[in-house]
Amino acid sequence: MQKTRAMVYADRLYNCADGKTAHGLVRFSKRFDVVCVVDSTLPHGDAAWFLDQKKKGIPLLNDLEEAFNKTRPDTFIIGAVSEAGMLPKGYDKAVDWALSKGLDVVSGLHQFLSDDPRYTRLAKQHHCTITDVRKIFRDYRRFYTGDITKVPSLRIALIGTDSAIGKRTLAVLLVEELHKRGRTADMIFTGQTGWLQGWPHGVVLDAMINDFVSGGIEGAILDSWKNLHPEFMIIEGQGSLVHPFFPGGFEILTAGQVHGFILVDAPKRPHLDGFSAYPMPDPRRVVNIATLLTEKQLIGIGINHEHMSKTDIISLKATYQQMFQVPVLDPLTEGVADLVDALEAMNYPTK
């Protein structure tokens, strides 16, 4: 896949969960060569260092013109989102600017920029394109057939106690670690950022008609097997089984016919994402629900360390290891080797 040079725009939101598309692209992208991130409220620096204290040479800049002149992108990506998947306030001016510069605009929002006459007029005038990722999957229709039973790959789902908690990030790290060990693996994406990152197999679940969601998941898994024959398929999770606004995961667990699941939890997060009246659930509740749905077992736990000190992480890991009797780790600070050890120990499939 030939990468295009991309500017990721996350103004005012790179420092919070609403900028998770930008975070995902800074951490990993096969589709785009991310050359800068723009947020006018943050000081200059390294965009990856800001997230994970690991430098990747992607500048974090705070002015569009400066970013354009320094990095010469071909593409402008909306890297943040507001409530209900709409264009954040003030971002319309940035889209106008990008199209006027002749940059292709890519958006994963529910709001389709390519349906706006002003944007389409500017795109035509300046010979550039507008891609709405969710629009690609809006009319995708495939019924579930049961053919997934013919796929021998080990399928592991990522689930979470909340949305925007690190499920996709952990999925990517698991695949990368499996590749380092010489194993074949694929991530099945289920959201727009996975598509933006360039994973070849998946669907954007919340863009689809509900009747076809299970069939879409099955189809992505069948395509992955047909094209790659991976030993392992890591299925990106969505939302949370217990989140009232983002109740994702049911179809992933059932239609995906998973052989096990990994939980992601943020122990110090006070309430569900976007809903201060809803406290975070007990992780045992989420694990019990997933176990009932799949009749499969928890493989391990990934910790989102937000609001946690190193001492907190050490203490929490010990508590969870005693509680669940599975590997527990903070993937961004210590890697995912223990989780991959657990996957390989399942002895399915054979190498």
C-alpha positions in Angstrom: 0.0 0.0 0.0 1.5 3.3 -1.1 1.3 5.9 1.7 0.2 9.5 1.1 1.5 12.2 3.3 -1.1 13.2 5.8 -1.7 16.1 8.2 -3.9 15.1 11.1 -6.1 17.9 12.5 -7.2 17.5 16.2 -7.5 21.1 17.3 -8.3 21.5 21.0 -8.9 17.7 21.3 -5.6 15.9 20.9 -5.3 15.9 24.7 -8.5 14.0 25.4 -10.4 10.9 24.3 -12.2 12.8 21.5 -8.9 12.9 19.7 -8.5 9.1 19.6 -8.5 8.9 15.8 -5.4 11.1 15.8 -3.9 9.0 18.6 -4.4 5.9 16.6 -2.9 7.3 13.5 0.2 8.6 15.3 0.7 5.2 16.9 0.2 3.2 13.7 -0.8 3.6 10.1 -0.2 1.6 7.0 -2.4 3.8 4.8 -0.9 7.2 5.6 2.5 8.7 6.3 1.5 11.0 9.1 3.7 14.0 8.8 2.2 16.2 11.5 -0.6 16.7 14.0 -2.1 20.1 14.5 -3.6 21.4 17.8 -3.5 25.1 18.4 -3.7 24.7 22.2 -0.6 22.6 22.7 3.1 23.5 22.5 5.3 22.3 19.7 6.8 18.8 20.3 6.7 15.2 19.2 3.1 14.0 18.8 4.0 10.4 19.9 6.0 11.6 22.9 3.0 13.6 24.0 0.9 10.4 24.1 3.3 7.7 25.1 6.7 9.3 25.9 8.1 7.6 22.8 9.5 9.8 20.0 8.4 9.0 16.4 9.5 12.2 14.6 5.9 13.3 14.0 5.8 17.0 14.8 3.0 18.4 17.0 2.3 21.9 15.6 -0.3 24.6 16.4 -0.8 26.5 13.2 -2.2 25.1 9.9 -0.1 27.3 7.6 3.1 26.5 9.5 2.3 22.8 9.4 1.6 22.9 5.7 4.8 24.8 4.8 7.0 22.6 7.0 5.6 19.2 6.1 3.9 19.5 2.7 1.1 17.0 3.2 -1.2 15.7 0.4 -4.1 14.8 2.7 -5.9 16.4 5.6 -7.5 14.0 8.1 -10.1 14.9 10.7 -8.5 13.4 13.7 -11.1 14.3 16.4 -14.8 14.1 16.9 -17.5 15.9 18.8 -20.7 14.4 20.4 -22.6 12.1 18.1 -19.8 12.0 15.5 -20.3 15.5 14.2 -17.6 17.9 13.0 -16.2 19.7 16.1 -17.0 23.4 16.4 -14.7 25.6 14.3 -13.4 22.7 12.2 -15.5 23.8 9.2 -13.0 26.6 8.7 -10.1 24.2 8.7 -11.8 22.0 6.1 -12.3 25.0 3.9 -8.6 25.9 4.3 -7.5 22.3 3.5 -9.7 22.1 0.3 -8.5 25.5 -0.8 -4.9 24.2 -0.5 -5.8 21.3 -2.8 -5.5 18.7 0.0 -7.6 15.6 -0.2 -9.9 15.5 2.9 -10.6 12.3 4.8 -13.1 12.1 7.6 -14.5 9.2 9.7 -17.4 11.3 11.1 -21.1 10.4 11.0 -21.5 13.8 9.3 -20.7 13.3 5.7 -18.6 16.2 4.4 -19.0 15.0 0.8 -22.7 15.8 1.1 -22.0 19.5 1.8 -22.3 21.6 -1.4 -19.8 24.1 -0.2 -17.1 21.5 0.4 -17.8 19.6 -2.8 -17.6 22.9 -4.7 -14.3 23.7 -3.2 -13.0 20.2 -3.9 -14.0 20.5 -7.5 -12.5 23.9 -7.8 -9.1 22.8 -6.3 -9.0 19.3 -7.9 -9.0 17.3 -4.7 -11.3 14.7 -3.1 -13.4 14.2 0.0 -13.5 10.7 1.5 -16.1 9.9 4.2 -15.0 6.6 5.6 -18.3 5.7 7.2 -20.0 6.3 3.8 -18.0 3.4 2.3 -19.8 1.0 4.6 -23.2 2.6 4.8 -24.7 0.4 2.0 -22.7 -2.8 2.7 -25.1 -5.6 3.0 -24.2 -9.2 3.7 -26.2 -11.7 5.8 -24.6 -14.0 8.2 -24.2 -17.5 6.7 -22.4 -19.6 9.3 -19.4 -20.1 6.9 -17.2 -18.7 9.6 -17.0 -22.3 11.1 -14.8 -23.2 8.1 -12.1 -20.6 9.3 -9.5 -22.4 11.5 -7.7 -19.2 12.7 -7.7 -18.5 16.4 -10.0 -15.6 16.9 -9.7 -13.3 19.9 -12.0 -10.4 20.7 -11.0 -7.2 22.5 -13.7 -6.0 24.9 -13.7 -3.1 27.3 -15.3 -1.8 30.5 -15.9 1.5 28.6 -15.6 3.1 25.2 -12.4 5.0 24.1 -10.3 2.9 26.5 -7.6 1.3 24.3 -9.1 -1.7 22.7 -7.9 -0.9 19.2 -4.4 0.1 20.4 -4.0 -3.2 22.3 -5.2 -5.1 19.2 -2.6 -3.5 17.1 0.2 -4.2 19.6 -0.9 -7.9 19.8 -0.6 -8.3 16.1 2.7 -6.5 16.0 4.1 -8.8 18.7 2.8 -11.9 16.9 4.5 -10.8 13.7 7.8 -10.3 15.6 7.6 -13.9 16.7 7.1 -15.1 13.2 3.4 -15.8 13.5 0.8 -14.8 11.0 -1.8 -12.5 12.3 -4.4 -10.0 11.2 -6.5 -7.3 13.0 -10.1 -7.3 12.0 -11.1 -3.6 12.3 -14.6 -2.7 13.4 -14.4 1.1 13.4 -13.3 4.0 11.1 -9.9 4.5 12.6 -9.0 0.9 11.8 -9.8 1.6 8.2 -7.7 4.8 8.4 -4.8 2.9 9.8 -4.9 0.7 6.7 -6.0 -2.7 8.0 -7.3 -4.6 5.0 -10.1 -6.6 6.6 -13.0 -5.3 8.6 -16.2 -3.2 8.6 -17.3 0.0 10.3 -20.1 -1.4 12.5 -21.8 1.8 13.4 -22.2 2.9 9.8 -24.1 -0.2 8.8 -27.8 -1.3 9.0 -28.1 -3.4 12.0 -29.4 -6.5 10.1 -26.1 -6.8 8.3 -23.6 -6.2 11.1 -23.2 -9.9 12.0 -22.8 -10.7 8.3 -20.3 -7.9 7.9 -18.1 -9.2 10.7 -18.3 -12.8 9.3 -17.5 -11.5 5.8 -14.4 -9.6 7.1 -13.1 -12.8 8.8 -13.8 -14.9 5.7 -11.9 -12.4 3.6 -9.0 -12.3 6.0 -8.7 -16.1 5.8 -9.0 -16.1 2.0 -6.3 -13.5 1.5 -3.9 -14.1 4.4 -4.6 -17.4 6.1 -3.5 -16.0 9.4 -3.0 -18.2 12.4 -4.4 -15.5 14.6 -7.2 -12.9 14.1 -7.5 -10.2 16.7 -10.9 -8.6 16.5 -11.1 -4.9 17.5 -13.8 -4.2 20.0 -16.3 -1.4 20.1 -17.8 0.5 23.0 -18.7 -1.7 26.0 -21.1 -4.4 26.7 -22.5 -2.3 29.6 -22.3 1.2 28.1 -25.9 2.7 27.6 -24.8 4.8 24.7 -22.1 2.7 23.1 -23.3 -0.9 23.8 -20.8 -2.5 21.4 -19.4 -6.0 21.4 -22.3 -8.4 21.3 -22.0 -9.1 17.5 -18.3 -9.2 17.7 -18.4 -11.9 20.3 -21.2 -14.0 18.8 -20.8 -13.5 15.0 -17.1 -13.6 15.4 -17.3 -17.0 17.0 -14.4 -16.1 19.2 -12.2 -18.6 21.0 -11.5 -16.2 23.8 -11.4 -12.6 24.8 -9.1 -9.9 26.3 -10.5 -7.2 28.6 -9.3 -3.6 28.6 -10.0 -1.6 31.8 -9.2 1.9 33.1 -9.3 1.3 36.9 -9.0 5.0 37.8 -11.6 6.3 35.3 -14.4 7.7 37.5 -17.3 7.2 35.1 -18.3 6.0 31.7 -17.1 8.0 28.7 -19.4 11.0 28.2 -21.8 10.1 31.1 -20.8 11.4 34.5 -23.9 9.9 36.1 -22.8 6.3 35.2 -19.9 5.0 37.3 -17.4 2.6 35.7 -18.6 -1.1 35.9 -16.9 -3.7 38.0 -14.7 -5.6 35.5 -15.9 -8.9 36.9 -19.4 -8.0 35.6 -18.1 -7.4 32.0 -16.1 -10.6 32.1 -19.1 -12.6 33.3 -21.3 -11.2 30.6 -18.7 -12.0 27.9 -18.3 -15.5 29.3 -22.0 -16.2 29.2 -22.2 -14.9 25.6 -19.3 -16.9 24.3 -18.9 -19.9 26.6 -15.2 -19.0 26.3 -12.7 -17.7 28.8 -10.9 -14.5 29.6 -7.3 -14.6 28.2 -5.8 -11.6 29.9 -6.3 -7.9 30.8 -4.8 -4.7 29.4 -4.7 -1.7 31.7 -5.3 1.8 30.6 -3.1 3.7 33.0 -4.9 7.1 32.8 -4.8 8.9 36.2 -2.5 6.1 37.6 0.9 6.3 39.1 3.5 3.6 38.7 2.7 2.4 42.3 -1.0 2.3 41.4 -0.3 0.1 38.3 1.8 -2.3 40.3 -0.8 -2.6 43.0 -3.7 -2.9 40.5 -1.9 -5.6 38.5 -1.4 -7.7 41.6 -5.1 -7.3 42.6 -6.4 -8.2 39.2 -4.0 -11.2 38.8 -5.2 -12.6 42.0 -8.9 -11.9 41.1 -8.8 -13.2 37.5 -5.8 -15.6 37.4 -4.7 -14.3 34.0 -1.9 -12.1 32.7 -2.4 -8.4 33.5 -0.3 -5.7 31.9 -0.1 -2.1 30.9 0.5 -2.4 27.1 1.8 1.1 26.5 4.6 0.9 29.2 5.5 -2.8 29.3 4.5 -4.3 26.0 2.2 -7.3 25.4 4.6 -10.2 25.6 2.7 -11.9 28.4 -0.6 -11.7 26.6 0.9 -13.2 23.4 2.5 -16.0 25.5 -1.0 -16.8 26.7 -2.3 -16.8 23.1 0.4 -19.1 21.9 -0.2 -21.4 24.9 -3.7 -22.0 23.7 -2.0 -24.3 21.1 -4.6 -23.4 18.4 -3.8 -23.2 15.6 -0.5 -25.1 15.4 2.4 -23.3 13.8 
